[in-house]
Amino acid sequence: MTERRTYHFDGRIQGIGFRYTTHNMAQQYAVLGYVKNLPDGRVELVVEGDEAEMDSLVQDLQRRMNNFIRHTEAHSGPATGEFDNFNIRH
């Protein structure tokens, strides 16, 4: 089943390649969406796909970036189908 999740990562995560790491990792999974820096210092990840694919991506990302992430907040909802790839937004 396809769904949409929005994650907000907080910590020392801007200026360390977090978006590029997320983008590269997302290419290994069947997910669509984007990652971007927010003005308040957090990073937003919006992802649509199969629950297992999204879980695996986020778990791998949290493992890899563990030293930089202080807090993660997640919200789920129905997929919109608006994405045709995964990219970095500026």
Long-range contacts (C-beta under 8 A, 24 or more apart in sequence): 1-50, 1-51, 2-48, 2-49, 2-50, 2-79, 3-48, 3-49, 3-51, 3-54, 3-76, 3-77, 3-78, 3-79, 4-33, 4-46, 4-47, 4-48, 4-76, 4-77, 4-78, 4-79, 4-80, 5-45, 5-46, 5-47, 5-48, 5-54, 5-58, 5-74, 5-75, 5-76, 5-77, 6-44, 6-45, 6-46, 6-74, 6-75, 6-77, 7-44, 7-45, 7-46, 7-47, 7-58, 7-72, 7-73, 7-74, 8-38, 8-42, 8-43, 8-44, 8-45, 8-72, 8-73, 8-74, 9-42, 9-43, 9-44, 9-45, 9-65, 9-69, 9-71, 9-72, 10-41, 10-42, 10-69, 10-70, 10-71, 10-72, 10-73, 11-68, 11-69, 11-70, 11-71, 12-68, 12-70, 13-41, 13-42, 13-43, 13-65, 13-68, 13-69, 14-41, 14-43, 16-68, 18-43, 18-65, 18-68, 19-43, 19-88, 20-88, 21-61, 21-64, 21-65, 22-61, 23-86, 23-87, 23-88, 25-57, 25-60, 25-61, 25-64, 26-57, 26-86, 27-86, 28-57, 29-53, 29-54, 29-56, 29-57, 31-57, 31-86, 32-83, 32-84, 32-85, 32-86, 33-83, 33-86, 34-83, 34-86, 34-87, 34-88, 34-89, 35-86, 35-88, 35-89, 36-88, 36-89, 36-90, 37-90, 47-86, 48-79, 48-80, 48-81, 48-83, 49-79
